[in-house]
Amino acid sequence: MPPGLLEQFTKETGIKVIYSTYESNETMYAKLKTYKDGAYDLVVPSTYYVDKMRKEG
């Protein structure tokens, strides 16, 4: 992600982005399962993991 992009987005929209990364799909999925619904607006798993997540709901 280009430096300053999130700051520019916040400046233009007033929406603060909380950006976090993960080391693996499994780590990301574990985080999703421990947080309440709506904790994340967007996640970007690897393609193969999308089907697994879809099947599990």
C-alpha positions in Angstrom: 0.0 0.0 0.0 1.4 3.4 -0.9 2.6 5.5 2.0 0.1 8.1 3.0 -2.9 6.4 1.3 -4.8 5.7 4.4 -4.2 9.1 5.8 -5.4 10.7 2.6 -8.5 8.5 2.7 -9.3 9.6 6.2 -8.7 13.2 5.3 -11.1 13.0 2.3 -13.8 10.9 3.9 -13.5 11.4 7.7 -13.4 7.6 8.0 -10.5 6.2 10.1 -9.1 3.0 8.7 -7.7 0.4 11.1 -5.3 -1.6 9.0 -4.0 -4.9 10.2 -2.0 -7.7 8.6 -1.7 -11.4 9.3 1.0 -14.0 8.8 -1.2 -16.7 7.3 -4.8 -17.5 6.2 -5.1 -19.6 9.3 -4.1 -16.7 11.6 -6.5 -14.3 9.8 -9.3 -16.8 10.1 -8.7 -17.4 13.8 -8.8 -13.6 14.3 -12.1 -13.4 12.5 -13.6 -16.2 14.5 -12.7 -14.6 17.9 -14.1 -11.1 17.1 -17.8 -10.2 17.1 -19.6 -9.8 13.8 -18.7 -6.6 12.1 -15.2 -6.3 13.6 -13.7 -6.3 10.0 -15.2 -4.6 7.0 -12.8 -6.2 4.6 -10.4 -9.2 4.6 -8.3 -10.4 1.7 -7.4 -14.1 2.1 -5.6 -16.2 -0.5 -7.9 -17.5 -3.3 -7.9 -21.1 -2.1 -9.0 -20.0 1.4 -12.1 -18.1 0.2 -13.9 -21.4 -0.6 -13.0 -22.8 2.8 -14.4 -19.7 4.5 -17.5 -19.7 2.4 -18.3 -23.4 3.2 -17.9 -22.7 7.0 -20.1 -19.6 6.8 
